Amino acid sequence: MNWLKLSNDEILELVNPIMDNLMDASTEIDHEKHVRDFSDNMKSIVTKDELEKQCKAYQETLGFFTKRELVGVIRKKSDVRVFWKQGYSKSDDEFLAFVHIVQRNGTLEVVNASVS
């Protein structure tokens, strides 16, 4: 099955649990959980120390993740990028959450993710 041909709702059924895990693991500052779905390259970039440093910094100034609202699903020939409007508990500003996913050997892998 070509997962890139699925409907947006079907893609979100696959991607939302991955993003939920990233958000939960970031809140908990749990490196092993956070990198669970990462590509090998992403795992080499997001070290335990770097994750802890980044999480503590945003939690101190912005708080914790709150409501996430879908902005869109962007498909390319080999991957999907999903964008959400993201809120934080200590800020009224709107942020953009993003995850970039590819399929390798039948497994979905995160090759990029951020909230800015």
All heavy atoms as an XYZ file, in Angstrom:
946
protein
N       0.841     -1.186      0.000
C       0.000      0.000      0.000
C       0.886      1.249      0.000
O       1.854      1.341      0.751
C      -0.891     -0.007      1.247
C      -1.614      1.303      1.461
S      -2.551      1.396      2.991
C      -1.260      1.568      4.194
N       0.546      2.202     -0.851
C       1.275      3.470     -0.892
C       0.600      4.441      0.086
O      -0.462      4.988     -0.200
C       1.270      4.036     -2.308
C       2.068      5.318     -2.423
O       2.456      5.911     -1.426
N       2.294      5.745     -3.643
N       1.233      4.654      1.208
C       0.631      5.487      2.255
C       0.462      6.927      1.816
O      -0.368      7.654      2.353
C       1.444      5.381      3.543
C       2.714      6.168      3.573
C       3.853      5.905      2.860
C       2.982      7.331      4.335
N       4.809      6.831      3.150
C       4.306      7.723      4.056
C       2.240      8.087      5.235
C       4.901      8.831      4.631
C       2.835      9.198      5.805
C       4.139      9.551      5.513
N       1.222      7.362      0.801
C       1.125      8.731      0.313
C      -0.162      8.986     -0.466
O      -0.521     10.129     -0.709
C       2.340      9.070     -0.556
C       3.679      8.980      0.177
C       4.830      9.088     -0.810
C       3.780     10.030      1.254
N      -0.851      7.930     -0.841
C      -2.107      8.068     -1.571
C      -3.325      8.039     -0.633
O      -4.453      8.159     -1.082
C      -2.232      6.961     -2.614
C      -1.085      6.960     -3.609
C      -1.582      7.074     -4.999
C      -0.410      6.977     -5.966
N      -0.208      8.197     -6.683
N      -3.083      7.885      0.653
C      -4.176      7.882      1.622
C      -4.793      9.272      1.722
O      -4.163     10.282      1.389
C      -3.658      7.455      2.998
C      -3.085      6.046      3.118
C      -2.472      5.845      4.505
C      -4.146      5.001      2.838
N      -5.999      9.334      2.243
C      -6.652     10.627      2.480
C      -5.927     11.349      3.614
O      -5.176     10.735      4.382
C      -8.119     10.412      2.861
O      -8.208      9.839      4.162
N      -6.177     12.656      3.736
C      -5.594     13.411      4.850
C      -5.960     12.792      6.188
O      -5.123     12.677      7.080
C      -6.051     14.868      4.808
C      -5.295     15.689      3.787
O      -4.416     15.189      3.088
N      -5.653     16.953      3.697
N      -7.224     12.401      6.349
C      -7.654     11.802      7.610
C      -6.891     10.511      7.897
O      -6.498     10.247      9.037
C      -9.158     11.524      7.608
C      -9.990     12.795      7.734
O      -9.444     13.839      8.170
O     -11.190     12.753      7.397
N      -6.678      9.698      6.867
C      -5.950      8.442      7.053
C      -4.482      8.701      7.383
O      -3.900      8.014      8.226
C      -6.068      7.568      5.805
C      -7.479      7.028      5.592
C      -7.672      6.386      4.226
O      -7.168      6.931      3.219
O      -8.333      5.327      4.176
N      -3.894      9.691      6.724
C      -2.507     10.054      7.040
C      -2.419     10.564      8.475
O      -1.514     10.195      9.226
C      -1.957     11.074      6.030
C      -1.668     10.350      4.710
C      -0.708     11.778      6.563
C      -1.152     11.214      3.599
N      -3.381     11.369      8.883
C      -3.368     11.894     10.257
C      -3.533     10.780     11.288
O      -2.984     10.874     12.389
C      -4.436     12.964     10.422
C      -4.099     14.275      9.718
C      -5.309     15.198      9.707
C      -2.894     14.950     10.342
N      -4.259      9.725     10.949
C      -4.370      8.582     11.859
C      -3.004      7.949     12.108
O      -2.750      7.411     13.190
C      -5.330      7.532     11.298
C      -6.787      7.897     11.422
C      -7.717      6.824     10.861
O      -7.363      5.629     10.905
O      -8.793      7.193     10.366
N      -2.124      8.016     11.118
C      -0.767      7.486     11.264
C       0.181      8.481     11.921
O       1.023      8.113     12.738
C      -0.210      7.103      9.883
C      -0.962      6.038      9.097
C      -0.427      5.934      7.680
C      -0.881      4.693      9.814
N       0.039      9.755     11.561
C       0.993     10.774     11.988
C       0.668     11.350     13.366
O       1.582     11.643     14.146
C       1.090     11.896     10.923
C       1.945     13.053     11.411
C       1.644     11.335      9.621
N      -0.605     11.521     13.700
C      -0.955     12.113     15.001
C      -0.351     11.359     16.184
O       0.183     11.999     17.097
C      -2.470     12.251     15.153
C      -2.985     13.573     14.634
O      -2.317     14.603     14.707
N      -4.192     13.555     14.098
N      -0.400     10.021     16.213
C       0.231      9.329     17.350
C       1.743      9.576     17.435
O       2.304      9.660     18.530
C      -0.062      7.849     17.089
C      -1.262      7.845     16.205
C      -1.144      9.083     15.359
N       2.389      9.725     16.286
C       3.823     10.030     16.283
C       4.056     11.417     16.875
O       4.920     11.602     17.734
C       4.390      9.923     14.850
C       4.347      8.470     14.371
C       5.804     10.492     14.782
C       4.663      8.277     12.899
N       3.262     12.398     16.434
C       3.419     13.762     16.955
C       3.015     13.830     18.422
O       3.670     14.522     19.214
C       2.608     14.742     16.106
C       2.952     16.181     16.381
S       4.683     16.533     15.975
C       4.657     18.300     15.924
N       1.951     13.138     18.803
C       1.557     13.105     20.216
C       2.710     12.584     21.078
O       2.991     13.130     22.140
C       0.331     12.208     20.419
C      -0.948     12.784     19.845
O      -0.997     14.004     19.556
O      -1.910     11.997     19.677
N       3.366     11.526     20.605
C       4.499     10.968     21.340
C       5.632     11.989     21.455
O       6.228     12.135     22.526
C       5.012      9.697     20.656
C       6.215      9.133     21.366
O       6.123      8.626     22.473
N       7.377      9.257     20.737
N       5.918     12.694     20.361
C       6.980     13.713     20.407
C       6.655     14.789     21.438
O       7.531     15.203     22.208
C       7.159     14.359     19.031
C       7.857     13.530     17.974
C       7.806     14.252     16.625
C       9.284     13.254     18.363
N       5.406     15.247     21.442
C       4.999     16.298     22.370
C       5.036     15.803     23.815
O       5.542     16.494     24.702
C       3.594     16.801     22.028
C       3.490     17.433     20.668
S       4.519     18.888     20.544
C       3.763     19.725     19.191
N       4.505     14.608     24.045
C       4.503     14.050     25.403
C       5.923     13.828     25.907
O       6.246     14.168     27.047
C       3.730     12.723     25.449
C       2.240     12.889     25.235
O       1.726     14.023     25.353
O       1.578     11.873     24.930
N       6.777     13.266     25.060
C       8.156     12.986     25.460
C       8.926     14.272     25.705
O       9.781     14.330     26.597
C       8.846     12.145     24.389
N       8.619     15.310     24.939
C       9.250     16.606     25.142
C       8.818     17.192     26.486
O       9.645     17.704     27.241
C       8.871     17.542     23.991
O       9.473     18.788     24.133
N       7.546     17.109     26.784
C       7.036     17.595     28.068
C       7.689     16.841     29.221
O       8.072     17.428     30.232
C       5.502     17.436     28.127
O       4.932     18.269     27.107
C       4.943     17.824     29.480
N       7.835     15.526     29.059
C       8.416     14.675     30.110
C       9.950     14.711     30.102
O      10.576     14.171     31.021
C       7.951     13.234     29.910
C       6.456     13.055     30.006
C       5.960     11.757     29.386
O       6.793     10.882     29.032
O       4.731     11.618     29.241
N      10.517     15.317     29.090
C      11.964     15.325     28.848
C      12.493     13.888     28.898
O      13.420     13.545     29.627
C      12.723     16.282     29.795
C      12.023     17.649     29.851
C      14.168     16.444     29.351
C      12.666     18.652     30.789
N      11.878     13.043     28.084
C      12.209     11.619     27.995
C      12.836     11.364     26.624
O      12.140     11.209     25.623
C      10.932     10.795     28.182
C      11.171      9.305     28.173
O      12.144      8.835     27.530
O      10.360      8.583     28.781
N      14.154     11.336     26.587
C      14.880     11.215     25.325
C      14.550      9.934     24.578
O      14.284      9.957     23.374
C      16.396     11.313     25.575
C      17.191     11.231     24.324
N      17.797     10.067     23.912
C      17.470     12.165     23.377
C      18.420     10.287     22.767
N      18.240     11.551     22.420
N      14.582      8.810     25.258
C      14.324      7.524     24.598
C      12.948      7.511     23.930
O      12.798      7.088     22.787
C      14.443      6.380     25.604
C      14.297      5.007     24.975
C      14.524      3.881     25.964
O      15.200      4.074     26.992
O      14.008      2.779     25.693
N      11.957      8.008     24.636
C      10.608      8.098     24.084
C      10.561      9.098     22.928
O       9.926      8.841     21.901
C       9.638      8.513     25.204
C       8.196      8.588     24.802
C       7.329      8.936     26.028
C       5.891      9.119     25.663
N       5.057      9.440     26.845
N      11.241     10.218     23.088
C      11.203     11.285     22.094
C      11.764     10.837     20.747
O      11.221     11.179     19.699
C      11.982     12.499     22.608
C      11.825     13.724     21.777
N      10.671     14.469     21.767
C      12.666     14.329     20.911
C      10.810     15.492     20.939
N      12.018     15.431     20.399
N      12.829     10.086     20.736
C      13.485      9.700     19.480
C      12.982      8.361     18.933
O      13.502      7.874     17.933
C      15.031      9.682     19.623
C      15.535     11.053     20.044
C      15.507      8.603     20.573
N      11.973      7.796     19.539
C      11.456      6.476     19.171
C      11.202      6.331     17.674
O      11.547      5.314     17.072
C      10.162      6.198     19.947
C       9.504      4.869     19.610
C       8.146      4.738     20.238
N       7.197      5.589     19.502
C       5.979      5.876     19.910
N       5.555      5.426     21.068
N       5.185      6.626     19.182
N      10.625      7.338     17.046
C      10.256      7.253     15.635
C      11.210      8.020     14.720
O      10.913      8.221     13.555
C       8.825      7.793     15.443
C       7.810      6.994     16.230
O       7.757      5.765     16.050
O       7.080      7.591     17.039
N      12.341      8.443     15.250
C      13.290      9.237     14.472
C      14.107      8.374     13.519
O      14.417      7.220     13.815
C      14.260      9.968     15.396
C      13.724     11.232     16.009
C      12.393     11.579     15.938
C      14.578     12.085     16.672
C      11.922     12.753     16.506
C      14.122     13.260     17.243
C      12.793     13.592     17.152
N      14.510      8.990     12.416
C      15.482      8.368     11.521
C      16.828      8.317     12.251
O      17.032      9.009     13.257
C      15.628      9.195     10.240
O      16.214     10.449     10.543
N      17.749      7.518     11.742
C      19.070      7.443     12.363
C      19.745      8.811     12.373
O      20.397      9.179     13.358
C      19.950      6.420     11.632
C      19.507      4.988     11.913
O      18.772      4.752     12.899
O      19.896      4.101     11.131
N      19.595      9.560     11.301
C      20.197     10.889     11.247
C      19.626     11.796     12.338
O      20.369     12.515     13.010
C      20.000     11.511      9.865
C      20.704     12.847      9.745
O      21.912     12.944      9.972
N      19.955     13.882      9.400
N      18.315     11.789     12.503
C      17.695     12.622     13.550
C      18.154     12.188     14.936
O      18.378     13.015     15.819
C      16.167     12.555     13.463
C      15.580     13.433     12.399
S      15.662     15.196     12.800
C      14.446     15.314     14.112
N      18.299     10.882     15.139
C      18.776     10.393     16.436
C      20.178     10.908     16.734
O      20.510     11.183     17.892
C      18.756      8.862     16.475
C      17.364      8.293     16.580
C      17.384      6.778     16.557
C      15.965      6.229     16.592
N      15.923      4.765     16.463
N      20.999     11.050     15.699
C      22.362     11.546     15.922
C      22.369     13.044     16.234
O      23.280     13.536     16.902
C      23.252     11.252     14.710
O      22.903     12.064     13.610
N      21.365     13.762     15.773
C      21.278     15.207     16.001
C      20.672     15.526     17.369
O      21.158     16.387     18.100
C      20.446     15.880     14.887
C      21.173     15.754     13.543
C      20.144     17.333     15.214
C      20.307     16.114     12.349
N      19.604     14.830     17.711
C      18.870     15.114     18.949
C      19.423     14.225     20.068
O      18.888     13.171     20.375
C      17.354     14.899     18.764
C      16.605     15.269     20.041
C      16.832     15.719     17.590
N      20.498     14.686     20.657
C      21.113     13.950     21.758
C      20.308     14.157     23.042
O      19.495     15.089     23.134
C      22.555     14.432     21.991
O      22.502     15.807     22.417
C      23.402     14.282     20.727
N      20.565     13.327     24.009
C      19.874     13.446     25.293
C      20.125     14.816     25.920
O      19.198     15.465     26.400
C      20.332     12.330     26.230
C      19.586     12.297     27.532
C      19.967     11.098     28.367
C      19.126     11.077     29.628
N      19.370      9.882     30.442
N      21.375     15.270     25.905
C      21.709     16.572     26.500
C      21.039     17.718     25.752
O      20.543     18.664     26.366
C      23.223     16.782     26.516
C      23.923     15.886     27.524
O      23.257     15.376     28.449
O      25.147     15.694     27.382
N      21.044     17.648     24.422
C      20.434     18.713     23.620
C      18.926     18.777     23.842
O      18.352     19.855     23.973
C      20.752     18.514     22.137
C      20.286     19.636     21.250
C      20.910     20.987     21.572
O      22.039     21.055     22.093
O      20.245     22.006     21.307
N      18.269     17.621     23.900
C      16.827     17.589     24.151
C      16.520     18.207     25.509
O      15.621     19.040     25.634
C      16.283     16.162     24.084
C      14.792     16.046     24.395
C      13.943     16.668     23.297
C      14.390     14.602     24.642
N      17.268     17.811     26.517
C      17.030     18.341     27.862
C      17.201     19.861     27.888
O      16.380     20.574     28.459
C      17.985     17.682     28.857
C      17.728     18.098     30.283
C      18.583     17.333     31.278
O      18.859     16.144     31.033
O      18.957     17.948     32.293
N      18.248     20.350     27.252
C      18.511     21.796     27.219
C      17.366     22.543     26.533
O      16.866     23.546     27.054
C      19.832     22.049     26.483
C      20.245     23.494     26.419
C      21.628     23.634     25.797
C      21.472     24.046     24.368
N      22.724     24.262     23.650
N      16.938     22.058     25.373
C      15.870     22.717     24.626
C      14.540     22.668     25.379
O      13.812     23.666     25.427
C      15.720     22.092     23.244
C      16.842     22.437     22.310
C      16.627     21.873     20.913
O      15.531     21.453     20.551
N      17.681     21.862     20.121
N      14.214     21.525     25.946
C      12.929     21.381     26.653
C      12.863     22.283     27.877
O      11.851     22.942     28.118
C      12.691     19.929     27.047
S      12.388     18.841     25.644
N      13.927     22.315     28.641
C      13.936     23.167     29.834
C      13.802     24.638     29.452
O      13.102     25.398     30.128
C      15.191     22.926     30.658
C      15.151     21.616     31.412
C      16.394     21.399     32.252
C      16.267     20.101     33.034
N      17.452     19.845     33.870
N      14.441     25.030     28.362
C      14.381     26.430     27.926
C      12.967     26.826     27.511
O      12.449     27.857     27.952
C      15.359     26.664     26.778
N      12.312     26.024     26.675
C      10.965     26.423     26.237
C       9.964     26.286     27.370
O       9.038     27.087     27.486
C      10.519     25.694     24.964
C       9.906     24.324     25.150
C       8.621     24.169     25.674
C      10.580     23.176     24.765
C       8.045     22.922     25.834
C      10.013     21.930     24.914
C       8.750     21.801     25.453
O       8.184     20.562     25.615
N      10.124     25.285     28.234
C       9.172     25.117     29.335
C       9.245     26.285     30.309
O       8.225     26.725     30.840
C       9.412     23.779     30.042
C       8.985     22.594     29.204
C       9.312     21.253     29.828
O       9.731     21.164     30.982
N       9.107     20.189     29.061
N      10.432     26.812     30.525
C      10.591     27.947     31.434
C       9.910     29.202     30.885
O       9.247     29.929     31.616
C      12.073     28.229     31.678
C      12.310     29.342     32.675
C      13.794     29.565     32.931
O      14.537     28.567     32.967
O      14.192     30.731     33.077
N      10.053     29.449     29.591
C       9.511     30.689     29.022
C       8.098     30.540     28.469
O       7.298     31.460     28.571
C      10.425     31.217     27.897
O      10.552     30.221     26.887
C      11.789     31.586     28.437
N       7.788     29.394     27.864
C       6.502     29.229     27.179
C       5.530     28.298     27.901
O       4.335     28.318     27.622
C       6.728     28.695     25.758
C       7.551     29.595     24.843
C       7.890     28.878     23.545
C       6.816     30.891     24.569
N       6.042     27.463     28.783
C       5.188     26.493     29.465
C       5.144     25.186     28.704
O       6.124     24.775     28.085
N       3.979     24.568     28.736
C       3.807     23.251     28.119
C       2.895     23.358     26.896
O       2.136     24.311     26.765
C       3.241     22.268     29.139
C       4.163     22.075     30.312
C       3.907     22.712     31.511
C       5.295     21.286     30.194
C       4.769     22.553     32.591
C       6.159     21.120     31.266
C       5.899     21.753     32.472
N       2.968     22.354     26.039
C       2.133     22.330     24.850
C       0.660     22.236     25.244
O       0.298     21.514     26.169
C       2.482     21.144     23.955
C       3.888     21.182     23.435
C       4.794     20.192     23.758
C       4.314     22.219     22.610
C       6.091     20.213     23.273
C       5.613     22.258     22.123
C       6.498     21.249     22.454
N      -0.164     22.981     24.522
C      -1.611     22.906     24.731
C      -2.244     22.491     23.402
O      -1.739     21.596     22.741
C      -2.168     24.247     25.243
O      -1.869     25.285     24.298
C      -1.575     24.621     26.605
N      -3.282     23.171     23.008
C      -4.051     22.830     21.822
C      -3.199     22.841     20.546
O      -2.387     23.737     20.338
C      -5.197     23.833     21.678
C      -6.118     23.559     20.527
C      -7.224     24.603     20.485
C      -8.063     24.426     19.241
N      -9.026     25.483     19.072
N      -3.438     21.836     19.709
C      -2.780     21.739     18.406
C      -3.879     21.639     17.353
O      -4.754     20.787     17.445
C      -1.892     20.492     18.388
C      -0.991     20.397     17.203
C      -0.001     19.246     17.349
N      -0.627     17.967     17.096
C      -0.444     16.871     17.811
N       0.367     16.888     18.856
N      -1.050     15.747     17.508
N      -3.834     22.540     16.365
C      -4.881     22.615     15.340
C      -4.256     22.420     13.962
O      -3.314     23.132     13.584
C      -5.554     23.982     15.435
C      -6.645     24.233     14.453
C      -7.189     25.650     14.593
O      -7.277     26.171     15.729
O      -7.515     26.247     13.548
N      -4.779     21.489     13.214
C      -4.227     21.168     11.898
C      -4.269     22.376     10.969
O      -5.289     23.056     10.858
C      -5.013     20.020     11.258
C      -4.515     19.566      9.880
C      -3.132     18.942      9.973
C      -5.518     18.608      9.249
N      -3.152     22.637     10.318
C      -3.060     23.656      9.282
C      -3.103     22.987      7.913
O      -3.818     23.422      7.023
C      -1.778     24.508      9.431
C      -1.608     25.462      8.253
C      -1.791     25.261     10.742
N      -2.329     21.906      7.754
C      -2.355     21.233      6.468
C      -1.421     20.046      6.387
O      -0.506     19.879      7.177
N      -1.689     19.220      5.372
C      -0.880     18.056      5.046
C      -0.300     18.298      3.664
O      -1.045     18.548      2.712
C      -1.733     16.762      5.042
C      -0.903     15.567      4.609
C      -2.375     16.525      6.405
N       1.009     18.246      3.561
C       1.693     18.485      2.295
C       2.375     17.183      1.876
O       3.195     16.645      2.619
C       2.753     19.608      2.428
C       2.156     20.873      3.028
C       3.423     19.861      1.081
C       1.053     21.510      2.227
N       2.036     16.707      0.685
C       2.618     15.475      0.171
C       3.649     15.788     -0.907
O       3.453     16.661     -1.734
C       1.546     14.608     -0.470
C       0.563     14.010      0.466
C      -0.505     13.260     -0.376
N      -1.519     12.672      0.433
C      -2.515     13.328      0.994
N      -2.629     14.628      0.821
N      -3.418     12.712      1.725
N       4.695     15.018     -0.900
C       5.661     15.024     -2.000
C       5.721     13.593     -2.524
O       4.995     12.721     -2.043
C       7.012     15.520     -1.521
C       6.963     16.996     -1.124
C       8.304     17.617     -1.222
C       8.165     19.118     -0.990
N       9.386     19.807     -1.273
N       6.576     13.337     -3.484
C       6.651     11.988     -4.072
C       7.093     10.927     -3.080
O       6.738      9.770     -3.221
C       7.601     11.990     -5.267
C       7.064     12.748     -6.451
C       8.042     12.726     -7.595
C       7.493     13.564     -8.742
N       8.436     13.668     -9.850
N       7.859     11.330     -2.073
C       8.412     10.333     -1.166
C       8.166     10.605      0.315
O       8.662      9.864      1.155
C       9.924     10.224     -1.394
O      10.534     11.471     -1.103
N       7.420     11.661      0.633
C       7.266     11.990      2.042
C       6.035     12.857      2.283
O       5.376     13.300      1.347
C       8.515     12.703      2.568
C       8.861     13.940      1.755
O       8.039     14.867      1.699
O       9.961     13.979      1.167
N       5.775     13.082      3.563
C       4.656     13.919      3.992
C       5.158     14.893      5.045
O       5.971     14.539      5.900
C       3.509     13.059      4.582
C       2.487     13.916      5.305
C       2.846     12.236      3.510
N       4.648     16.102      4.967
C       4.900     17.112      5.989
C       3.538     17.545      6.527
O       2.639     17.835      5.741
C       5.644     18.300      5.399
C       7.065     17.976      4.981
C       7.607     19.045      4.046
N       9.004     18.833      3.743
C       9.459     18.114      2.716
N       8.617     17.520      1.910
N      10.752     17.976      2.504
N       3.412     17.567      7.838
C       2.155     17.967      8.463
C       2.446     19.177      9.349
O       3.437     19.196     10.086
C       1.528     16.823      9.286
C       0.202     17.258      9.895
C       1.337     15.576      8.412
N       1.562     20.178      9.251
C       1.711     21.438      9.980
C       0.491     21.668     10.867
O      -0.641     21.438     10.442
C       1.845     22.605      8.993
C       3.058     22.505      8.114
C       3.019     21.788      6.936
C       4.238     23.133      8.480
C       4.139     21.690      6.119
C       5.368     23.045      7.674
C       5.315     22.324      6.490
N       0.757     22.146     12.077
C      -0.311     22.477     13.019
C      -0.044     23.855     13.619
O       1.102     24.243     13.794
C      -0.349     21.505     14.193
C      -0.684     20.098     13.894
C      -1.923     19.529     13.889
C       0.233     19.030     13.621
N      -1.831     18.189     13.624
C      -0.515     17.852     13.447
C       1.625     18.953     13.494
C       0.064     16.627     13.163
C       2.202     17.739     13.209
C       1.427     16.593     13.047
N      -1.097     24.547     13.984
C      -0.989     25.728     14.837
C      -0.879     25.175     16.255
O      -1.716     24.376     16.680
C      -2.219     26.608     14.687
C      -2.103     27.948     15.355
C      -3.380     28.770     15.309
C      -4.010     28.853     13.945
N      -5.234     29.704     13.946
N       0.163     25.584     16.978
C       0.452     25.015     18.296
C       0.389     26.084     19.368
O       0.917     27.177     19.186
C       1.854     24.387     18.284
C       2.289     23.787     19.600
C       1.437     22.597     19.981
O       1.289     21.662     19.203
N       0.839     22.636     21.158
N      -0.226     25.762     20.481
C      -0.274     26.662     21.620
C       0.621     26.189     22.752
O       1.015     25.021     22.814
N       0.948     27.134     23.642
C       1.712     26.858     24.864
C       0.937     27.419     26.046
O       0.207     28.412     25.921
C       3.076     27.549     24.827
C       4.128     26.875     23.989
C       4.380     27.292     22.682
C       4.900     25.849     24.508
C       5.377     26.704     21.921
C       5.902     25.253     23.750
C       6.137     25.684     22.465
O       7.124     25.099     21.708
N       1.160     26.843     27.210
C       0.396     27.222     28.403
C       0.736     28.613     28.958
O      -0.095     29.224     29.624
C       0.582     26.172     29.502
O       1.940     26.068     29.885
N       1.918     29.144     28.690
C       2.305     30.452     29.211
C       2.329     31.544     28.150
O       2.846     32.632     28.402
C       3.700     30.386     29.844
C       3.813     29.573     31.106
C       5.249     29.660     31.620
C       5.475     28.859     32.877
N       6.897     28.959     33.305
N       1.796     31.271     26.982
C       1.863     32.258     25.896
C       0.551     32.303     25.130
O      -0.081     31.271     24.900
C       2.996     31.896     24.929
O       3.013     32.794     23.843
N       0.182     33.510     24.724
C      -0.992     33.667     23.865
C      -0.605     33.702     22.388
O      -1.469     33.793     21.520
C      -1.732     34.971     24.214
C      -2.378     34.914     25.586
O      -2.772     33.812     26.015
O      -2.471     35.968     26.237
N       0.692     33.645     22.107
C       1.157     33.634     20.725
C       0.795     32.308     20.056
O       0.571     31.294     20.721
C       2.681     33.812     20.664
C       3.126     35.202     21.066
O       2.304     36.140     20.974
O       4.288     35.339     21.478
N       0.769     32.347     18.730
C       0.555     31.132     17.951
C       1.895     30.667     17.408
O       2.711     31.474     16.958
C      -0.397     31.400     16.789
C      -1.793     31.771     17.246
C      -2.718     32.107     16.083
O      -2.230     32.498     15.004
O      -3.935     31.990     16.267
N       2.117     29.358     17.450
C       3.355     28.768     16.969
C       3.020     27.739     15.889
O       1.874     27.299     15.767
C       4.107     28.096     18.125
C       4.568     29.078     19.163
C       3.706     29.503     20.170
C       5.847     29.597     19.119
C       4.118     30.413     21.116
C       6.279     30.519     20.065
C       5.410     30.928     21.059
N       4.036     27.360     15.112
C       3.856     26.377     14.056
C       4.597     25.100     14.440
O       5.817     25.110     14.633
C       4.403     26.901     12.725
C       4.188     25.995     11.522
C       2.697     25.896     11.187
C       4.963     26.516     10.322
N       3.835     24.015     14.588
C       4.422     22.694     14.825
C       4.468     21.974     13.482
O       3.557     22.105     12.655
C       3.578     21.903     15.817
N       5.527     21.201     13.287
C       5.783     20.606     11.988
C       6.447     19.250     12.173
O       7.297     19.089     13.050
C       6.702     21.566     11.224
C       7.585     20.957     10.186
C       7.094     20.642      8.939
C       8.921     20.716     10.451
C       7.919     20.105      7.967
C       9.751     20.186      9.488
C       9.247     19.872      8.239
N       6.036     18.287     11.373
C       6.723     16.996     11.340
C       6.855     16.562      9.885
O       5.938     16.749      9.080
C       6.021     15.930     12.213
C       4.678     15.526     11.653
C       6.904     14.718     12.421
N       8.011     16.045      9.545
C       8.343     15.586      8.188
C       8.615     14.089      8.299
O       9.511     13.677      9.042
C       9.573     16.350      7.709
C      10.060     15.955      6.362
N      11.234     16.439      5.858
C       9.570     15.130      5.400
C      11.448     15.951      4.652
N      10.448     15.146      4.365
N       7.835     13.300      7.569
C       7.887     11.842      7.721
C       8.108     11.159      6.383
O       7.498     11.532      5.377
C       6.587     11.331      8.380
C       6.470     11.947      9.771
C       6.560      9.819      8.420
C       5.388     11.411     10.628
N       8.981     10.153      6.410
C       9.212      9.288      5.255
C       8.929      7.849      5.682
O       8.872      7.553      6.879
C      10.656      9.393      4.704
C      10.965     10.811      4.255
C      11.669      8.904      5.710
N       8.764      6.995      4.692
C       8.614      5.570      4.984
C       9.869      4.853      4.507
O      10.266      4.997      3.347
C       7.385      4.993      4.292
C       7.113      3.556      4.678
C       5.839      3.032      4.048
O       5.560      3.292      2.888
N       5.066      2.288      4.814
N      10.501      4.104      5.416
C      11.683      3.312      5.089
C      11.462      1.900      5.586
O      11.147      1.705      6.761
C      12.934      3.879      5.741
C      13.399      5.167      5.111
C      14.835      5.508      5.518
N      15.202      6.782      4.938
C      15.348      7.907      5.627
N      15.174      7.925      6.925
N      15.683      9.028      5.015
N      11.613      0.947      4.692
C      11.455     -0.469      5.058
C      10.131     -0.719      5.779
O      10.070     -1.453      6.758
C      12.631     -0.945      5.908
C      13.948     -0.764      5.206
O      14.068     -1.041      4.013
N      14.942     -0.285      5.923
N       9.071     -0.059      5.300
C       7.739     -0.273      5.864
C       7.469      0.456      7.164
O       6.399      0.289      7.754
N       8.409      1.264      7.614
C       8.252      1.985      8.881
C       8.261      3.481      8.623
O       9.085      3.980      7.863
C       9.414      1.631      9.837
O       9.427      0.220     10.052
C       9.268      2.339     11.172
N       7.352      4.206      9.283
C       7.345      5.658      9.182
C       8.420      6.215     10.102
O       8.507      5.832     11.269
C       5.974      6.216      9.563
C       4.809      5.775      8.683
C       3.519      6.429      9.148
C       5.073      6.080      7.222
N       9.238      7.124      9.557
C      10.328      7.728     10.320
C      10.246      9.241     10.249
O       9.992      9.808      9.183
C      11.693      7.303      9.753
C      12.022      5.859      9.930
C      13.427      5.531      9.420
O      14.091      6.405      8.833
O      13.843      4.386      9.622
N      10.506      9.871     11.369
C      10.586     11.330     11.449
C      11.974     11.749     10.979
O      12.980     11.325     11.550
C      10.339     11.827     12.890
C      10.540     13.336     12.992
C       8.958     11.422     13.359
N      12.011     12.587      9.937
C      13.291     13.099      9.446
C      13.484     14.578      9.805
O      14.576     15.106      9.646
C      13.489     12.872      7.927
C      13.570     11.385      7.628
C      12.400     13.525      7.112
N      12.429     15.198     10.301
C      12.522     16.576     10.791
C      11.265     16.873     11.590
O      10.189     16.385     11.257
C      12.668     17.564      9.641
C      13.177     18.916     10.076
O      13.343     19.190     11.254
N      13.439     19.782      9.111
N      11.423     17.676     12.620
C      10.280     18.099     13.438
C      10.694     19.347     14.193
O      11.858     19.491     14.575
C       9.879     17.004     14.420
N       9.735     20.240     14.381
C      10.043     21.443     15.146
C       8.767     22.149     15.556
O       7.684     21.881     15.021
C      10.922     22.406     14.332
O      10.199     22.925     13.245
N       8.926     23.058     16.496
C       7.872     24.007     16.869
C       8.562     25.356     16.905
O       9.558     25.542     17.582
C       7.242     23.690     18.234
C       6.162     24.715     18.560
C       6.672     22.273     18.276
N       8.025     26.290     16.111
C       8.641     27.611     16.084
C       7.576     28.693     16.036
O       6.455     28.468     15.744
C       9.557     27.743     14.869
O       8.859     27.501     13.682
